[in-house]
Amino acid sequence: MSSRSAELFLEAQKYLPGGVSRNTLLRKPHPFYNHHATGCRTVDVDGVDRIDFANNMASLIHGHAHPAIVAAVTEQLAKGTAFTMATETEIDFARHLVGRSPSFDKVRFVNSGTEAVMAAIKAARAHTGRPKIAKVEGTYHGAYDFAEVSQEPAPHSWGERNHPNAVPLAMGTPQGILHDVVIIPFNDPDAACAILDEHRGELACVLIDPMPHRAGLIPADENFIRALWKWTRDDGALLVFDEVITFRTEVGGMQTRYKVRPDFTTMGKIIGGGFPVGAIAGRDETMAVFIPGPYGPRLPHSGTFSANPITMTAGLTAMELFDAAAVARLNALGELTRARLREAISASGAPASVTGTGSMFKLHFKAEAPRDYRSAFPTTEERHAHRAFIDALNDDGILTIYSAAGALSTPMTEVEINRLAEAVEAALRKAKEELVVR
């Protein structure tokens, strides 16, 4: 406990519950504390240099301190950071995002992905007049009570595969919330629609992440998405795509890979250019719930820092840089990454697999790639191997998301991918030893 990071963690625990403000940073014996970062590399307070494949939970599409973003934000800082007035940059950024996807008629900015999902659920209720929502088992949609249901169910509580239980995440979750959230299995259109049929006329929306992280980072099948779209059309419910993570996969988000147009789309992470951001986009008809009428808007909505000029400036700069050519290049690098990781798995002899698409990947300690949340759920032995794997990567100068997932950034090249594959092979060998010992 002699490192600077260890000293900081001891001090942090005096003032912060658990020593942090987000639990995903916790690791034994202490979190890493960043000193500075540039491009795809970060250096902690102890001087350790790492290649950053976490990119602040997939939010930094251009890595750290991109010169164009730094310059644009620096210029705006001198003009002010937040006003009780609208800004021209908000209009410019909204115009840019609307131009990226055919399903976007209007956009409203908020401050996080959680807030965007919350607004989308409330907007769906306001539009339909219905209380309930449906979501996929084992999917993360932020920290809203309704969105948290069955985020992390366990075998003892999750119920039948074809009819999952609504399981609370946080202790004290009201039973009324569980009653108003319908859980459907992932990539099983027949079972999902059978469950939805039990709630015809009750659902405001069906909420779907087209590549849910906690359900294995597996792309949704075309048939699954199409079935949900058709069911919502027949029932009058709305289809909501959570693209907070997946918007990076295509210019207009992952939804452009499917032959459907969602009623609402939530965004966050990369569209902020490194600053807190969220956005909800949708059709004119559905977005109209935010517009004041004779008796006020159907959904009163505001936020002190929504569309603040710093975020709008950084986000617009970042997304203009992330054009079709940049998306294609990073997706190609993602294909190479997953191929190299499969080679590393084979060379290590470890029972592992890799999933993902676009510029993201995820390692699993399962010889066969999972299909959904339940097949991705780790055994006790796999959890131990996972911890050993992450620790070995950290020691070898590779930073990933806590779940062994990674998100590429535009400063990366094949050099960083080769280095990742080399470190993964070595880390898998150590993790395999952990499996054998236990």
C-alpha positions as CSV (number, residue, x, y, z in Angstrom):
1,M,0.0,0.0,0.0
2,S,2.9,2.4,-0.7
3,S,1.8,3.6,-4.2
4,R,0.3,7.0,-4.8
5,S,-3.0,5.3,-5.9
6,A,-3.1,3.4,-2.6
7,E,-2.6,6.6,-0.7
8,L,-5.4,8.4,-2.7
9,F,-7.8,5.5,-2.1
10,L,-7.3,5.7,1.6
11,E,-8.0,9.4,1.6
12,A,-11.0,8.9,-0.8
13,Q,-12.7,6.5,1.6
14,K,-12.9,9.3,4.2
15,Y,-15.2,11.3,2.0
16,L,-16.7,9.0,-0.6
17,P,-18.9,5.9,0.2
18,G,-16.7,3.0,-0.9
19,G,-14.0,5.6,-2.0
20,V,-15.6,6.2,-5.4
21,S,-18.5,7.8,-7.2
22,R,-19.1,4.9,-9.6
23,N,-18.6,1.3,-8.5
24,T,-17.3,0.1,-11.8
25,L,-13.9,1.7,-10.9
26,L,-13.5,-0.5,-7.8
27,R,-10.8,-3.1,-8.0
28,K,-8.5,-4.8,-5.5
29,P,-6.5,-3.5,-3.8
30,H,-7.5,0.0,-5.0
31,P,-8.7,1.8,-8.1
32,F,-6.3,3.4,-10.6
33,Y,-6.0,7.1,-10.5
34,N,-5.4,8.9,-13.8
35,H,-2.7,11.6,-14.1
36,H,-3.0,12.4,-17.8
37,A,-4.0,10.8,-21.2
38,T,-3.5,11.5,-24.8
39,G,-4.8,9.6,-27.9
40,C,-5.3,6.0,-26.9
41,R,-2.8,6.0,-24.0
42,T,-3.4,6.9,-20.4
43,V,-0.8,7.3,-17.6
44,D,-1.8,6.9,-13.9
45,V,-0.4,8.8,-10.9
46,D,2.2,6.0,-10.4
47,G,3.5,6.6,-13.9
48,V,2.1,3.4,-15.4
49,D,1.3,3.8,-19.1
50,R,-1.6,1.7,-20.5
51,I,-3.3,1.4,-23.9
52,D,-6.9,2.4,-23.2
53,F,-9.5,0.0,-24.7
54,A,-12.0,1.1,-22.1
55,N,-12.3,4.7,-23.3
56,N,-14.4,5.7,-20.3
57,M,-17.0,3.0,-20.8
58,A,-17.0,3.3,-24.6
59,S,-17.7,7.1,-24.5
60,L,-14.4,8.4,-26.1
61,I,-14.6,7.6,-29.8
62,H,-11.5,9.8,-30.5
63,G,-9.6,8.8,-27.4
64,H,-8.2,11.4,-25.1
65,A,-7.5,15.1,-25.6
66,H,-8.2,15.2,-29.4
67,P,-6.6,18.5,-30.6
68,A,-9.7,19.6,-32.5
69,I,-12.1,19.0,-29.6
70,V,-9.7,20.7,-27.1
71,A,-9.4,23.7,-29.4
72,A,-13.1,24.0,-29.9
73,V,-14.0,23.7,-26.2
74,T,-11.2,26.1,-25.2
75,E,-12.7,28.7,-27.5
76,Q,-16.2,28.2,-26.0
77,L,-14.9,28.3,-22.4
78,A,-13.9,31.9,-22.9
79,K,-17.4,32.7,-24.0
80,G,-19.2,30.9,-21.1
81,T,-20.1,27.4,-20.0
82,A,-23.9,27.5,-19.3
83,F,-26.7,30.1,-19.8
84,T,-30.4,30.4,-19.1
85,M,-30.5,31.0,-22.9
86,A,-30.4,28.8,-25.9
87,T,-27.3,28.7,-28.1
88,E,-26.7,28.4,-31.8
89,T,-24.5,25.4,-31.3
90,E,-27.4,23.4,-30.0
91,I,-29.2,23.9,-33.3
92,D,-26.1,23.0,-35.3
93,F,-25.6,19.8,-33.4
94,A,-29.3,18.8,-33.6
95,R,-29.2,19.4,-37.4
96,H,-26.1,17.2,-37.6
97,L,-27.6,14.3,-35.6
98,V,-31.0,14.5,-37.5
99,G,-28.9,14.2,-40.7
100,R,-27.3,11.0,-39.6
101,S,-30.4,8.8,-39.3
102,P,-33.7,8.5,-41.3
103,S,-35.6,7.8,-38.1
104,F,-34.6,11.2,-36.5
105,D,-37.0,14.0,-37.1
106,K,-36.3,15.9,-33.9
107,V,-33.7,15.6,-31.1
108,R,-33.8,16.8,-27.5
109,F,-30.6,16.9,-25.5
110,V,-30.1,15.8,-21.9
111,N,-27.0,15.0,-19.7
112,S,-26.6,11.2,-19.7
113,G,-27.7,8.0,-21.2
114,T,-29.7,7.2,-18.1
115,E,-31.5,10.5,-18.5
116,A,-32.2,9.8,-22.2
117,V,-33.7,6.4,-21.4
118,M,-35.8,7.9,-18.6
119,A,-37.1,10.6,-20.9
120,A,-37.9,8.1,-23.7
121,I,-39.9,5.9,-21.3
122,K,-41.8,8.8,-20.0
123,A,-42.4,10.2,-23.5
124,A,-43.7,6.8,-24.6
125,R,-46.2,6.8,-21.7
126,A,-47.2,10.4,-22.5
127,H,-47.8,9.5,-26.1
128,T,-49.7,6.2,-25.6
129,G,-51.3,6.9,-22.2
130,R,-50.1,3.4,-21.1
131,P,-48.1,2.7,-17.9
132,K,-46.1,-0.5,-18.6
133,I,-42.9,-1.1,-20.5
134,A,-41.2,-4.3,-21.8
135,K,-37.4,-4.9,-21.9
136,V,-35.0,-7.7,-22.5
137,E,-33.6,-9.8,-19.7
138,G,-30.1,-8.9,-18.5
139,T,-29.9,-5.6,-20.3
140,Y,-28.5,-2.3,-18.9
141,H,-30.4,0.9,-19.6
142,G,-29.1,3.2,-16.9
143,A,-30.1,3.9,-13.3
144,Y,-33.9,4.6,-13.7
145,D,-35.9,2.2,-11.5
146,F,-38.0,0.8,-14.4
147,A,-34.9,0.4,-16.6
148,E,-33.0,-1.5,-13.9
149,V,-35.5,-4.3,-13.6
150,S,-33.9,-7.7,-14.4
151,Q,-30.6,-6.0,-15.2
152,E,-28.7,-8.6,-13.3
153,P,-31.0,-11.5,-12.4
154,A,-29.4,-14.7,-11.1
155,P,-30.3,-18.4,-11.6
156,H,-32.2,-18.5,-8.3
157,S,-34.5,-15.7,-9.3
158,W,-34.7,-15.4,-13.0
159,G,-37.5,-18.0,-13.6
160,E,-38.3,-19.8,-16.8
161,R,-36.3,-19.0,-19.9
162,N,-39.4,-18.6,-22.0
163,H,-41.1,-16.4,-19.4
164,P,-38.5,-14.6,-17.3
165,N,-39.3,-13.0,-13.9
166,A,-39.1,-9.3,-13.3
167,V,-36.3,-9.2,-10.8
168,P,-35.3,-6.0,-8.8
169,L,-31.7,-4.7,-9.0
170,A,-31.7,-2.4,-5.9
171,M,-33.0,-3.4,-2.5
172,G,-36.2,-1.6,-1.7
173,T,-37.4,-1.4,-5.3
174,P,-41.2,-1.0,-5.1
175,Q,-43.4,-3.9,-6.1
176,G,-45.4,-1.6,-8.3
177,I,-42.4,-1.0,-10.5
178,L,-41.9,-4.8,-11.0
179,H,-45.5,-5.1,-11.9
180,D,-45.1,-2.5,-14.7
181,V,-42.0,-4.0,-16.3
182,V,-42.5,-7.0,-18.6
183,I,-39.3,-9.1,-19.2
184,I,-38.7,-10.9,-22.5
185,P,-35.9,-13.2,-23.6
186,F,-33.2,-12.0,-26.1
187,N,-33.2,-13.1,-29.7
188,D,-36.2,-15.4,-29.2
189,P,-39.0,-13.7,-31.3
190,D,-41.6,-16.4,-30.6
191,A,-41.2,-16.5,-26.9
192,A,-40.9,-12.7,-26.7
193,C,-44.1,-12.1,-28.7
194,A,-46.0,-14.7,-26.7
195,I,-45.2,-12.8,-23.5
196,L,-46.0,-9.4,-25.1
197,D,-49.4,-10.8,-26.2
198,E,-50.3,-11.2,-22.5
199,H,-50.0,-7.4,-22.2
200,R,-51.7,-6.1,-25.3
201,G,-53.0,-2.6,-24.8
202,E,-51.0,-2.1,-21.6
203,L,-47.5,-1.4,-22.9
204,A,-46.2,2.1,-23.6
205,C,-43.0,0.8,-25.3
206,V,-40.7,-2.1,-25.9
207,L,-37.1,-1.1,-25.0
208,I,-34.3,-2.8,-26.9
209,D,-30.5,-2.5,-27.0
210,P,-29.5,-3.9,-30.4
211,M,-26.3,-5.3,-28.9
212,P,-26.7,-5.5,-25.1
213,H,-23.4,-5.4,-23.2
214,R,-24.5,-7.4,-20.1
215,A,-26.4,-9.9,-22.3
216,G,-23.1,-10.8,-23.9
217,L,-22.4,-8.0,-26.4
218,I,-24.2,-10.1,-29.0
219,P,-26.0,-8.3,-32.0
220,A,-29.7,-8.7,-32.1
221,D,-31.0,-11.0,-34.9
222,E,-32.9,-9.3,-37.7
223,N,-35.9,-11.6,-37.1
224,F,-36.0,-10.6,-33.4
225,I,-36.0,-6.9,-34.2
226,R,-38.5,-7.3,-37.0
227,A,-40.8,-9.3,-34.7
228,L,-40.7,-6.6,-32.0
229,W,-41.3,-3.9,-34.6
230,K,-44.3,-5.7,-36.1
231,W,-45.8,-6.4,-32.7
232,T,-45.6,-2.8,-31.6
233,R,-47.1,-1.7,-34.9
234,D,-50.1,-4.0,-34.3
235,D,-50.5,-3.1,-30.7
236,G,-50.0,0.6,-30.7
237,A,-47.0,0.5,-28.4
238,L,-43.7,2.3,-29.3
239,L,-40.4,0.7,-30.2
240,V,-37.5,2.4,-28.4
241,F,-33.9,1.7,-29.4
242,D,-31.2,2.3,-26.7
243,E,-28.2,3.2,-28.8
244,V,-26.2,4.9,-26.0
245,I,-23.4,2.4,-26.7
246,T,-24.2,1.1,-30.2
247,F,-24.6,4.4,-32.0
248,R,-20.8,4.1,-32.8
249,T,-21.4,1.1,-35.1
250,E,-22.8,3.0,-38.1
251,V,-23.2,6.6,-39.1
252,G,-26.8,6.5,-38.1
253,G,-26.5,4.0,-35.3
254,M,-26.9,0.2,-35.3
255,Q,-30.6,0.6,-36.2
256,T,-29.6,1.3,-39.8
257,R,-28.6,-2.4,-40.1
258,Y,-32.2,-3.4,-39.6
259,K,-35.2,-2.7,-41.9
260,V,-37.1,-0.9,-39.2
261,R,-37.3,2.6,-37.8
262,P,-37.8,2.9,-34.1
263,D,-40.2,5.5,-32.6
264,F,-37.6,6.8,-30.2
265,T,-33.8,6.4,-30.0
266,T,-31.7,7.2,-27.0
267,M,-28.0,8.3,-27.3
268,G,-25.1,9.3,-25.1
269,K,-21.4,8.5,-24.6
270,I,-19.7,9.2,-27.9
271,I,-22.0,12.1,-28.9
272,G,-20.6,14.2,-26.1
273,G,-17.1,14.4,-27.3
274,G,-15.8,13.5,-23.8
275,F,-18.4,15.5,-21.8
276,P,-21.6,14.4,-20.1
277,V,-24.4,14.0,-22.6
278,G,-27.6,12.2,-23.5
279,A,-30.2,12.7,-26.3
280,I,-33.5,11.4,-27.3
281,A,-34.5,11.4,-31.0
282,G,-37.6,10.3,-32.8
283,R,-40.4,11.0,-35.2
284,D,-42.2,14.3,-35.2
285,E,-45.4,12.7,-33.9
286,T,-43.8,11.1,-30.9
287,M,-41.4,14.0,-30.1
288,A,-44.4,16.3,-30.0
289,V,-45.1,15.2,-26.4
290,F,-42.4,17.8,-25.4
291,I,-44.1,20.7,-27.1
292,P,-46.3,23.0,-24.9
293,G,-50.0,23.1,-25.9
294,P,-53.0,24.9,-24.5
295,Y,-52.7,23.1,-21.2
296,G,-48.9,22.6,-21.2
297,P,-46.8,19.8,-22.7
298,R,-47.9,16.2,-22.2
299,L,-44.4,15.7,-20.8
300,P,-42.9,18.7,-19.0
301,H,-39.2,18.4,-19.4
302,S,-36.2,20.5,-18.6
303,G,-32.6,20.3,-17.2
304,T,-30.2,22.9,-15.9
305,F,-27.3,21.7,-18.0
306,S,-29.1,20.2,-20.9
307,A,-27.6,21.3,-24.2
308,N,-24.9,23.3,-22.4
309,P,-22.6,24.9,-25.0
310,I,-19.5,23.0,-23.8
311,T,-21.0,19.6,-24.5
312,M,-22.7,20.8,-27.7
313,T,-19.4,22.2,-29.0
314,A,-17.4,19.1,-28.1
315,G,-20.1,16.7,-29.3
316,L,-20.6,18.4,-32.7
317,T,-16.8,18.5,-33.2
318,A,-16.5,14.8,-32.3
319,M,-19.3,13.6,-34.5
320,E,-18.3,15.7,-37.5
321,L,-14.9,13.9,-37.2
322,F,-16.6,10.6,-36.9
323,D,-17.9,10.6,-40.5
324,A,-18.6,7.6,-42.8
325,A,-15.0,7.1,-43.6
326,A,-14.0,7.1,-39.9
327,V,-16.8,4.7,-39.0
328,A,-15.8,2.3,-41.8
329,R,-12.1,2.4,-40.8
330,L,-12.8,1.8,-37.1
331,N,-15.3,-1.0,-37.9
332,A,-12.6,-2.7,-40.1
333,L,-10.2,-2.4,-37.2
334,G,-12.8,-4.0,-35.0
335,E,-13.0,-7.0,-37.4
336,L,-9.3,-7.3,-37.2
337,T,-9.4,-7.1,-33.4
338,R,-11.9,-9.9,-33.0
339,A,-9.9,-12.0,-35.5
340,R,-6.7,-11.5,-33.6
341,L,-8.4,-12.2,-30.3
342,R,-9.7,-15.5,-31.7
343,E,-6.1,-16.4,-32.7
344,A,-4.9,-15.5,-29.2
345,I,-7.6,-17.7,-27.6
346,S,-6.6,-20.6,-29.9
347,A,-2.9,-20.2,-29.1
348,S,-3.6,-20.0,-25.3
349,G,-5.7,-23.1,-25.2
350,A,-8.1,-21.4,-22.8
351,P,-11.8,-22.1,-23.0
352,A,-12.8,-18.7,-24.2
353,S,-14.7,-16.9,-27.0
354,V,-15.1,-13.4,-28.3
355,T,-18.3,-11.5,-29.3
356,G,-19.1,-8.0,-30.5
357,T,-19.5,-6.1,-33.8
358,G,-18.4,-2.8,-35.2
359,S,-15.6,-1.3,-33.0
360,M,-16.4,-3.3,-29.9
361,F,-15.4,-6.7,-28.5
362,K,-16.0,-8.8,-25.4
363,L,-14.1,-11.8,-24.0
364,H,-16.0,-14.7,-22.3
365,F,-14.6,-17.6,-20.4
366,K,-16.7,-20.0,-22.4
367,A,-15.5,-22.1,-25.3
368,E,-18.8,-21.5,-27.1
369,A,-19.9,-17.9,-27.6
370,P,-23.0,-17.1,-25.5
371,R,-26.4,-16.4,-27.2
372,D,-28.1,-14.4,-24.5
373,Y,-27.8,-13.2,-20.8
374,R,-28.3,-16.7,-19.4
375,S,-25.7,-18.4,-21.5
376,A,-23.3,-15.5,-20.8
377,F,-23.8,-15.8,-17.0
378,P,-20.5,-16.8,-15.5
379,T,-19.9,-19.7,-13.2
380,T,-18.0,-19.2,-10.0
381,E,-14.8,-20.7,-11.6
382,E,-15.3,-18.4,-14.6
383,R,-15.6,-15.3,-12.3
384,H,-12.2,-16.2,-10.7
385,A,-10.6,-16.7,-14.1
386,H,-12.1,-13.4,-15.2
387,R,-10.5,-11.5,-12.3
388,A,-7.1,-13.1,-13.0
389,F,-7.5,-12.2,-16.6
390,I,-8.3,-8.5,-16.0
391,D,-5.5,-8.2,-13.4
392,A,-3.0,-9.7,-15.9
393,L,-4.0,-7.3,-18.6
394,N,-3.7,-4.3,-16.3
395,D,-0.2,-5.5,-15.2
396,D,0.7,-5.8,-18.9
397,G,-0.3,-2.2,-19.8
398,I,-3.8,-2.9,-21.2
399,L,-6.9,-1.2,-19.9
400,T,-10.3,-2.7,-20.7
401,I,-13.8,-2.3,-19.4
402,Y,-14.3,-4.3,-16.1
403,S,-16.4,-6.9,-18.0
404,A,-13.4,-7.8,-20.4
405,A,-15.1,-5.7,-23.1
406,G,-13.4,-3.1,-25.1
407,A,-14.1,-0.1,-27.4
408,L,-11.7,1.1,-30.0
409,S,-10.9,4.7,-30.6
410,T,-9.9,6.5,-33.8
411,P,-6.2,7.1,-32.7
412,M,-5.7,3.3,-32.7
413,T,-3.9,1.3,-35.4
414,E,-3.0,-2.2,-36.1
415,V,0.0,-1.7,-33.7
416,E,-2.3,-1.4,-30.7
417,I,-4.4,-4.3,-31.9
418,N,-1.3,-6.6,-32.1
419,R,-0.2,-5.4,-28.7
420,L,-3.7,-6.2,-27.3
421,A,-3.7,-9.7,-28.8
422,E,-0.3,-10.4,-27.4
423,A,-1.4,-9.3,-23.9
424,V,-4.7,-11.3,-24.1
425,E,-2.9,-14.5,-25.0
426,A,-0.6,-14.2,-22.0
427,A,-3.5,-13.2,-19.7
428,L,-5.6,-16.1,-20.9
429,R,-2.8,-18.5,-20.0
430,K,-2.7,-17.1,-16.5
431,A,-6.5,-17.3,-16.2
432,K,-6.5,-20.9,-17.5
433,E,-4.1,-21.8,-14.6
434,E,-6.7,-20.2,-12.2
435,L,-9.4,-22.5,-13.7
436,V,-7.2,-25.6,-13.3
437,V,-6.2,-24.8,-9.7
438,R,-9.8,-24.3,-8.7
